[in-house]
Amino acid sequence: MIDDLILSDFKQDGAVHLSGVFKDWLTVLERGAEFNIQHPNENALTHKADSHKGLFMEDFCSWQRIPEYEDFIRNSPMAGIASQLMHSQSVQFFHDHLLYKEAGSGVPTPWHQDIPFYCVSGLQTVSFWIPLESREKKVSLRCASGSHLLDKEIRPTSWSNNESFYADDSQFMDIPDIDNGDYEVREWEMEPGDAIAFDFRTIHGANANTVASRSRTLSFRLVGDDVRYRQRNGRTSPNFPEINQQTGEVLRTDWFPVIYS
């Protein structure tokens, strides 16, 4: 399913467009997403722009309570594709993420890098960003090509107030000026069933939903052989306060199941 050109592009750019790979799973994903929208977790996040009526909601870690998500995670081609992209013998599931933007929500997803928010370290990582509606480029995911090769992590900040996420952020670097040409930006028109696969270290973002229809996106995060637990200096996002692990350990498989080996 994944040819050598896609594998090469993923290694070089840190993000690739996969056309139609999950088209047979759309009904399952839509059913799961609709349940998730109507029944979010109690710690789901909402963002709102003062000048717009629509909400932007994020929810995490729902796969154990939404059978459609678990079905997709365990039985779709996703894990096999991840193994190829990461060059990993095994694939472990990390977490799911719903991004729901109401019509005209007006809240962008700012440029950021995922890995600093997470309790993991390693090079074999991949996220699958799966829109459930057609997307023009202007409302699709945007990725800074090659940004996953930076030798230092980007300072994580809260989207609501731009404050540093951790008390001690000296280990991080400021985000490059993506919009003014520090990196080539890759973005794609997308159809239901398509996905963008990107490295946890790839800088990415998305423009606000200013169109007159809602947008539903599911993202599934997977890790490979070299990924280990990393204790951060504060809460992570998503947060796993009772994980009971030490830095350097393989992620516990009862919380993060092995879905390919």
C-alpha positions in Angstrom: 0.0 0.0 0.0 2.9 2.4 0.7 5.4 2.8 -2.1 9.1 3.8 -1.9 8.4 7.4 -2.9 6.0 7.9 0.0 8.5 6.3 2.4 11.2 8.6 1.1 9.0 11.7 1.3 8.0 10.8 4.9 11.7 10.5 5.9 12.7 13.7 4.2 9.6 16.0 4.8 8.1 14.5 8.0 4.6 14.5 6.5 2.9 12.8 3.5 -0.6 12.7 2.0 -2.1 9.2 1.7 -5.0 9.2 -0.8 -8.0 7.0 0.0 -6.3 4.7 2.5 -9.2 4.7 4.9 -12.1 5.1 2.6 -13.5 1.7 3.6 -13.6 2.8 7.3 -15.4 6.1 6.8 -18.8 4.8 8.2 -17.1 3.5 11.3 -15.1 6.6 11.9 -18.1 8.9 11.4 -20.2 6.9 13.8 -17.5 7.1 16.4 -16.8 10.8 15.9 -20.5 11.7 16.2 -20.8 9.8 19.5 -17.6 11.5 20.7 -19.0 15.0 19.7 -22.2 14.3 21.6 -20.5 12.7 24.6 -17.1 14.3 25.2 -14.8 13.4 28.1 -15.2 15.7 31.1 -11.7 17.1 30.4 -12.4 18.0 26.8 -11.0 21.3 25.7 -13.0 24.1 24.1 -11.6 27.2 22.3 -13.7 30.2 21.2 -12.8 33.3 19.2 -14.5 36.5 20.6 -15.7 37.5 17.1 -17.2 34.2 16.1 -20.0 32.1 17.4 -18.7 28.6 16.6 -16.7 26.5 19.0 -13.5 24.5 18.5 -13.5 21.4 20.7 -10.7 18.9 21.3 -11.1 15.6 23.0 -8.5 12.9 23.8 -8.2 9.2 24.8 -11.7 8.0 24.1 -10.8 4.7 22.3 -11.7 2.5 25.2 -15.2 3.9 25.5 -16.0 4.2 21.8 -16.1 0.8 20.1 -15.7 2.3 16.6 -12.4 3.9 17.5 -11.1 0.6 18.9 -12.3 -1.3 15.9 -10.4 1.1 13.6 -7.3 1.1 15.7 -7.1 -2.7 15.9 -8.4 -3.8 12.5 -7.8 -1.1 9.9 -4.7 -0.9 7.7 -3.4 1.9 9.9 -0.9 -0.1 12.0 0.6 -1.8 9.0 1.1 1.6 7.3 2.6 3.0 10.4 5.1 0.1 10.6 6.3 0.9 7.1 6.5 4.7 7.6 8.4 4.4 10.9 10.6 1.4 9.8 9.5 -0.3 13.0 9.0 -4.0 13.7 6.3 -3.2 16.2 3.6 -0.5 16.5 2.1 0.6 19.8 -1.0 2.7 20.1 -0.5 6.0 22.0 -3.8 8.0 21.9 -6.7 9.3 19.8 -7.6 13.0 19.3 -10.9 14.5 18.1 -10.8 18.0 16.6 -14.3 19.4 16.0 -14.7 22.9 14.6 -18.2 24.2 14.3 -19.1 26.3 11.2 -17.4 29.6 11.2 -15.5 28.8 14.5 -12.8 31.2 13.6 -10.2 29.5 15.9 -7.0 28.5 14.1 -4.7 25.6 15.2 -1.4 27.5 15.8 1.9 26.3 14.6 3.3 23.8 17.1 5.2 20.5 17.5 3.5 17.6 19.2 6.4 15.8 20.8 7.1 18.4 23.6 3.5 18.0 24.9 3.9 14.2 25.2 5.3 11.9 27.9 7.4 10.1 25.3 10.8 10.4 23.5 12.0 8.6 20.3 12.3 8.9 16.6 9.8 6.3 15.4 6.5 8.1 15.7 3.6 8.9 13.4 0.2 10.6 13.6 -2.6 10.0 11.2 -4.7 13.2 10.6 -8.0 12.0 9.1 -10.7 14.6 8.0 -14.3 13.3 7.6 -15.2 15.9 5.1 -13.6 17.2 1.9 -11.1 19.9 2.7 -9.8 22.8 0.6 -6.1 23.6 1.2 -7.1 26.7 3.2 -8.8 24.6 5.9 -6.5 21.6 5.7 -3.5 20.6 7.8 -0.3 22.6 7.1 3.1 21.0 7.7 6.6 22.6 7.8 8.6 20.4 5.5 11.7 19.0 7.2 11.0 20.5 10.6 11.1 17.1 12.2 14.9 17.1 11.7 15.5 19.9 14.2 18.0 18.9 16.9 16.0 20.6 19.7 12.3 20.5 20.6 10.0 23.5 20.2 8.9 25.3 23.3 5.3 24.1 24.1 2.8 26.7 25.0 -0.9 26.9 26.0 -3.0 27.7 23.0 -5.4 29.8 25.1 -2.8 32.3 26.4 0.6 31.4 24.8 2.2 30.8 28.2 4.9 28.2 28.5 3.5 24.7 29.2 6.2 23.8 31.7 7.8 25.7 34.5 11.3 25.2 33.2 11.4 25.6 29.5 15.2 26.3 29.0 15.6 22.9 27.2 13.4 24.1 24.3 13.9 26.5 21.3 11.6 29.2 20.0 9.4 28.2 17.0 10.9 29.2 13.6 9.1 31.9 11.6 7.2 29.5 9.4 4.9 32.0 7.8 7.8 34.1 6.6 9.7 31.5 4.8 11.8 29.6 7.4 10.4 26.4 6.0 8.4 25.3 2.9 4.8 24.7 3.9 3.1 21.5 2.6 -0.7 21.5 2.5 -3.1 19.3 0.6 -6.7 19.3 -0.7 -8.3 16.2 0.9 -11.2 13.9 0.4 -12.9 11.6 3.0 -10.8 8.5 3.3 -7.5 10.4 2.8 -5.0 10.9 5.6 -1.9 13.0 6.4 0.7 11.0 8.2 3.3 13.1 10.1 6.1 12.7 12.5 5.4 13.8 16.1 8.4 16.3 15.6 6.9 17.9 12.5 5.8 21.5 13.1 2.2 21.8 11.9 -1.0 23.9 12.2 -4.3 24.7 10.5 -6.2 27.8 9.6 -9.5 28.7 11.3 -12.7 27.2 10.0 -14.3 30.2 8.4 -16.5 28.3 6.0 -20.3 27.7 6.5 -20.0 24.0 7.5 -18.5 22.1 10.4 -15.3 20.1 10.2 -14.6 16.8 12.0 -11.0 15.4 12.2 -9.8 12.3 13.9 -6.1 11.9 14.7 -4.5 8.7 15.9 -1.0 8.7 17.3 1.3 5.6 17.1 4.8 4.8 18.3 7.5 2.3 17.3 10.4 0.3 18.6 12.6 3.1 19.9 10.0 5.1 21.8 10.2 5.3 25.6 8.4 6.9 28.5 9.7 10.4 29.4 8.9 12.2 32.6 8.2 15.8 31.9 8.5 18.8 34.2 4.8 19.1 34.7 1.5 17.8 33.2 1.5 16.6 29.7 -1.2 16.8 27.0 -2.9 14.4 27.1 -2.0 13.8 30.7 -1.5 10.4 32.3 -1.2 11.2 36.0 -1.3 7.6 37.3 0.9 6.0 34.6 3.5 4.9 37.2 6.4 4.7 34.9 10.0 5.8 34.9 11.9 7.6 32.2 13.4 5.1 29.7 10.8 2.4 30.1 8.8 1.0 27.3 5.2 2.3 27.5 3.0 -0.1 29.5 1.0 -2.2 27.1 -2.2 -2.4 29.2 -2.6 1.4 28.6 -0.9 1.5 25.2 -1.6 -1.8 23.4 0.7 -3.3 20.8 -1.4 -3.3 17.6 1.2 -4.6 15.1 4.2 -6.9 15.6 
